[in-house]
Amino acid sequence: MLIPYPVGTPPTAPLAINKGYAVYAMLLLVGLVFWWLSTARITMLPFWAPWEFSWPEFLSLWLATWWYYRGIVSVGRHERPSFGRRIAFFVGMALLYIVLQTRFEYFAQHQFFVNRIQHVVMHHLAPFLLVLAWPGATLLRGMPMAVRRISTHPIVVRIIDVLQLPVLATILFSGTFFFWLIPVVHFRAMIDPEIYAFMNWTMVVEGILFWALVMDPRPSPPARTSFSVRATLAVVVMFPQIVVGAIVTLDPRDLYTFYDLCGRIYPELGANYDQTVGGLIIWIPPAMMSVLAFMLVLRRLLNAQETNNSDARFRDDDRPVAGTAH
């Protein structure tokens, strides 16, 4: 999984390699079991197991979690991320696992409003929590050397820099969310496994890239944009979400016929009710997250200003008083 990291922040401690190979072997074994069950014995799958097994999704989620944990334990307690940041990371990863690697995904493929919950989690909530954890340096410490070299390669860094240009990042963030809502596109994605997987990847990656730009805790520089630009971006993406959510909610037509064709989990709700609830999920939760992001950026701006004022007062206090002998 692509997780933004502060460029130029190399790991400061040796990698914790103990038990590394055993963990990789265990992940491979568990993955093989899930793959076999999902292809040959699907009725034996528990609710928390992947309904449609995907090696890229399975390995991305679990390797990122393992590398983060290894990055934590590889340094002393005073160098570790705060407890709140660690909780944010693990909750974010858990949410991605739930919506992508459990029976929840089956429900998302057979009920429009559940599909909207899945996309809001993938595109907004989980990436937001992962970015709040600001896990880049910790992940780098936990990665194998070869993966770390790839992650910090100048070409990779440059690609991320381009994708996080404010205007482009905003267009991609909103555009990705809305593109997959176009009825014809949505129908095609839901019936084609490869397009469906690509849709999910774009939602998660674009969510992480955008929220990493907006929720960067650092002042500029080294952050790519100022706090005022970040606050503006958080607000700007809110209005298209409200408009599209209102359109889906209020349109009397059944825009997403795929769910009637595949069979809804809750057929008694009806297509119109399902679409109305799904539209409200598009409309309200993302807008609330934009407001929350704006408030957090504003708080960081005020904290940065207070820090600068404190530093300025400290420098003034250090100035010699006129007439004082030295």
C-alpha positions in Angstrom: 0.0 0.0 0.0 1.2 3.5 -0.8 1.7 5.4 2.4 3.1 9.0 2.2 6.2 9.7 4.2 8.3 12.8 4.9 10.8 12.8 2.1 14.4 12.9 3.4 13.5 11.3 6.7 15.6 8.1 6.7 15.2 5.4 9.4 17.3 6.2 12.4 17.5 2.7 13.8 18.4 -0.8 12.4 15.6 -3.0 11.1 14.1 -5.4 13.5 14.6 -8.6 11.4 14.0 -11.2 14.1 11.1 -13.4 13.2 10.7 -11.6 9.9 11.0 -14.6 7.7 8.6 -16.6 9.9 6.0 -13.8 9.6 6.3 -13.8 5.8 6.0 -17.5 5.7 2.9 -17.4 7.9 1.3 -14.8 5.7 2.0 -16.9 2.6 0.5 -19.9 4.3 -2.6 -18.1 5.5 -3.0 -16.5 2.1 -2.9 -19.9 0.4 -5.5 -21.3 2.8 -7.8 -18.3 2.1 -7.2 -18.6 -1.6 -8.1 -22.3 -1.6 -11.2 -21.7 0.5 -12.5 -18.9 -1.6 -12.1 -20.9 -4.8 -12.9 -24.5 -3.7 -14.8 -24.3 -0.4 -16.5 -20.9 -0.3 -19.2 -22.1 2.1 -16.5 -22.9 4.7 -15.3 -19.3 4.8 -15.9 -17.5 8.1 -17.4 -13.9 8.0 -14.0 -12.3 8.7 -12.3 -14.1 5.8 -11.9 -12.7 2.3 -15.1 -13.4 0.2 -13.1 -13.0 -3.1 -9.5 -13.5 -2.3 -7.0 -11.0 -3.7 -3.3 -11.5 -3.2 -2.4 -7.8 -3.8 -5.0 -6.6 -1.3 -4.2 -9.3 1.3 -0.4 -8.8 1.1 -0.7 -5.0 1.0 -2.8 -4.8 4.2 -0.9 -7.3 6.2 2.6 -6.4 5.1 2.0 -2.7 5.8 0.7 -3.6 9.3 3.7 -5.9 10.0 6.2 -3.3 8.8 4.6 -0.6 10.9 4.7 -2.8 14.0 8.3 -3.7 13.2 9.2 -0.1 12.8 7.7 0.7 16.2 9.6 -2.1 18.1 12.9 -1.3 16.3 13.4 1.9 18.3 13.3 3.0 21.9 10.0 4.2 23.5 10.9 7.8 23.3 11.3 7.6 19.5 8.0 5.8 18.8 4.9 7.4 17.5 2.4 8.6 20.2 -0.3 6.2 21.4 -3.0 8.1 19.5 -1.1 7.9 16.2 -0.6 4.2 16.6 -4.3 3.7 17.3 -5.2 5.8 14.3 -3.0 3.6 12.0 -4.3 0.3 13.3 -7.9 1.4 13.2 -7.5 2.7 9.7 -5.9 -0.6 8.5 -8.7 -2.6 10.3 -11.4 -0.6 8.5 -9.7 -1.3 5.2 -9.6 -5.0 6.1 -13.2 -5.1 7.0 -14.5 -3.5 3.8 -12.1 -5.3 1.5 -11.3 -8.6 3.0 -14.4 -9.8 4.8 -18.0 -10.8 3.9 -18.8 -7.1 4.0 -17.5 -6.9 0.5 -20.1 -9.4 -0.6 -22.8 -7.2 0.9 -21.2 -4.2 -0.9 -21.6 -6.0 -4.2 -25.3 -6.7 -3.6 -26.6 -3.5 -2.0 -26.0 0.1 -3.2 -26.0 1.8 0.1 -23.5 -0.8 1.5 -21.3 -0.2 -1.5 -21.4 3.6 -0.7 -20.3 2.8 2.9 -17.5 0.8 1.5 -16.3 3.6 -0.8 -16.6 6.3 1.9 -14.4 4.1 4.2 -11.9 3.4 1.4 -11.7 6.9 0.1 -12.3 9.1 3.2 -12.3 7.5 6.6 -9.6 4.9 6.5 -7.1 7.1 4.6 -7.9 10.0 6.9 -7.0 7.9 9.9 -3.8 6.5 8.3 -2.6 10.0 7.5 -3.4 11.2 11.0 -1.0 8.5 12.1 1.7 10.0 9.8 3.3 6.6 9.6 5.9 7.1 6.8 9.1 7.1 8.9 7.9 4.2 11.0 7.0 2.2 7.9 10.4 2.8 6.4 12.1 1.5 9.5 10.2 -1.7 9.3 10.5 -2.3 5.6 13.1 -4.7 4.1 16.0 -2.8 2.6 14.9 -3.6 -1.0 11.4 -2.3 -0.5 12.7 0.8 1.3 15.0 1.6 -1.7 12.0 1.4 -4.0 9.9 3.5 -1.8 12.5 6.3 -1.5 13.6 6.1 -5.1 13.7 9.6 -6.7 11.3 8.5 -9.5 8.7 7.3 -6.9 9.2 10.5 -4.9 8.8 12.6 -8.0 5.6 10.8 -9.0 4.1 11.4 -5.6 5.1 15.1 -5.7 3.3 15.5 -9.0 0.2 13.7 -7.8 0.1 15.9 -4.8 0.2 19.2 -6.6 -2.8 20.9 -5.0 -5.0 21.4 -8.1 -4.2 18.0 -9.5 -4.7 16.3 -6.2 -8.1 17.9 -5.7 -9.3 17.0 -9.2 -8.1 13.4 -8.8 -9.6 13.0 -5.3 -13.1 14.3 -6.3 -12.9 12.9 -9.9 -12.1 9.4 -8.7 -15.0 9.3 -6.3 -17.4 10.6 -8.9 -16.1 8.7 -11.9 -17.0 5.4 -10.4 -20.5 6.7 -9.6 -21.4 7.3 -13.3 -24.1 4.7 -13.8 -22.6 3.1 -17.0 -19.1 3.1 -15.5 -20.3 1.7 -12.1 -22.2 -1.1 -13.9 -19.2 -2.0 -15.9 -16.9 -2.0 -12.8 -19.3 -4.2 -10.8 -19.5 -6.9 -13.5 -15.8 -7.0 -14.4 -13.5 -8.3 -11.6 -10.4 -6.6 -12.9 -12.0 -3.2 -13.3 -13.6 -3.7 -9.8 -10.2 -4.3 -8.3 -8.8 -1.3 -10.1 -11.7 0.9 -8.8 -10.9 -0.1 -5.2 -7.2 0.6 -5.6 -7.8 4.0 -7.0 -10.2 4.9 -4.2 -7.7 4.0 -1.5 -4.6 5.4 -3.1 -6.2 8.7 -4.1 -7.7 9.0 -0.6 -4.3 8.6 1.0 -2.5 11.0 -1.4 -5.1 13.8 -0.9 -5.5 13.5 2.8 -1.7 13.3 3.2 -1.5 16.6 1.4 -4.2 18.3 3.5 -3.4 16.8 6.9 0.4 17.2 6.8 1.2 18.3 10.4 4.3 20.2 9.4 4.5 23.9 8.5 5.6 24.9 5.0 8.4 24.2 4.3 8.9 21.2 4.6 5.2 20.6 3.9 4.2 21.0 0.2 1.6 23.8 0.8 0.7 26.3 3.5 -1.9 25.7 6.1 -4.2 28.2 4.4 -4.0 26.2 1.1 -4.7 22.9 3.0 -7.7 24.4 4.7 -9.0 25.6 1.4 -8.6 22.2 -0.3 -10.5 20.6 2.6 -13.4 22.9 2.0 -13.3 22.9 -1.8 -13.8 19.1 -2.1 -16.9 19.3 0.1 -19.2 21.1 -2.4 -19.0 18.6 -5.3 -19.7 15.8 -2.9 -22.8 17.6 -1.7 -24.0 18.2 -5.2 -23.5 14.6 -6.4 -25.0 13.2 -3.2 -28.1 15.4 -3.7 -28.4 14.3 -7.3 -28.3 10.6 -6.4 -30.6 11.0 -3.5 -33.3 13.0 -5.3 -33.3 11.4 -8.7 -36.5 9.3 -8.9 -35.0 6.9 -11.5 -33.2 3.7 -10.6 -29.7 4.8 -11.7 -27.9 1.6 -10.6 -29.7 -1.3 -12.1 -26.8 -3.7 -11.5 -28.1 -4.3 -7.9 -31.5 -5.5 -9.2 -29.8 -7.8 -11.7 -27.4 -9.3 -9.2 -30.0 -9.5 -6.4 -30.1 -7.2 -3.5 -29.3 -8.4 0.0 -32.3 -6.5 1.3 -34.8 -6.7 -1.7 -37.6 -5.5 0.6 -36.0 -2.0 0.8 -36.6 -1.4 -2.9 -34.3 0.3 -5.5 -35.5 3.8 -4.8 -35.0 3.5 -1.0 -31.6 1.9 -1.5 -30.5 4.7 -3.8 -31.8 7.4 -1.5 -29.9 6.0 1.5 -26.8 5.6 -0.7 -27.1 9.2 -1.9 -27.3 10.4 1.7 -24.1 8.5 2.5 -22.4 10.2 -0.4 -23.8 13.5 0.7 -23.4 13.8 4.5 -20.4 11.8 5.8 -17.8 13.1 3.3 -19.0 16.7 3.9 -18.6 16.2 7.6 -15.1 14.9 7.2 -14.2 17.9 5.1 -15.4 20.1 8.0 -13.4 18.1 10.5 -10.3 18.3 8.3 -10.7 22.1 8.0 -11.0 22.4 11.8 -7.9 20.3 12.3 -5.8 22.2 9.8 -7.0 25.5 11.4 -6.0 24.2 14.8 -2.5 23.3 13.5 -2.2 26.7 11.9 -3.0 28.4 15.3 -0.5 26.1 17.1 2.2 27.0 14.5 1.5 30.7 15.0 1.7 30.3 18.8 5.0 28.5 18.5 6.4 31.2 16.2 5.3 33.9 18.6 6.8 32.0 21.6 10.1 31.7 19.7 10.0 35.4 18.8 9.5 36.4 22.4 12.3 34.0 23.5 14.6 35.7 21.1 13.6 39.2 22.3 14.2 38.2 25.9 17.8 37.1 24.9 18.6 40.6 23.5 20.9 42.7 25.7 19.4 45.7 27.4 20.7 49.0 26.2 23.5 50.3 28.5 24.2 46.9 30.0 27.8 46.1 30.4 29.1 42.9 29.0 
